[in-house]
Amino acid sequence: MKYLIANWKMKLTIAESMALAREAREYVESHDTADLHIILCPSHAALSEVGKILSGSGMSLGAQDVAQVDRASLTGATSPLHLVELGVAAVIIGHSERRAYFGETDELVHHKVKAALAHGLNAIVCVGERKEERDRGETEAIVRRQVRAVVEAETALEKLAVAYEPVWAIGTGTPVHPEDAVVQAEAIRDELAKITGKAEEVKKVPILYGGSVDGDNVLLFTHSPLNGTLVGTASQSKEGMRALLEALHSIL
Ligand code: PGA
């Protein structure tokens, strides 16, 4: 099973999100994409409408964030209960934009992952180094530390995915070298196995790459030990989405 996760961030209106979801649905209904797990992650405001369009399509609905508790005086937050009610299957947690612009710490990401998993949501945890950390040769240490901070021995591995997203590669048009992504994917699996002691189950945890993926390079990041990609910019337009789907369809 290969993964394509579309992170639409706050780039599309509700109407635009609906139109793009319809386009994706038309594509999957006219091509055999059974071996491709497509998860569309619109903004929270568009979840309900996009969910209706995806219903019965084989594609899944994803969210871009979740609160760390079910009910609390947390103005503006979205509970895991809401996501479940909306038919959300997966949620991106700890994206570097949440860490940078909303002050999310490893500890908060850890609690969000726990909250999501407790409600049966799939948690797509983002990890990745900043440019200065890479320049100091700290990439793998940062990635391992972020995994360690978020996952614990009891974490439900069957609902977990980890996306390696180097911060400097996001939205820049410059993806990481595929070999570097492979090194980090192996480090993530190794760290998961150390934390949980479940080496066999860890092999099944999807490890994704994200950062300037598009239709031209998606296949470089969609083979073992990687299981697919988390795509921002290229997934936010009809043309970009189509190019991604066509490239992936060619290897199914
Ligand atoms: P990008 O974003 O594809 O625009 O680099 C990826 C992400 O932020 O998940």
Residues whose N, C-alpha, C, O or C-beta is under 5 A from the ligand:
A	BS01	PGA	N7 A169 I170 G171 T172 G210 G211 S212 V213 L230 V231 G232 T233 A234
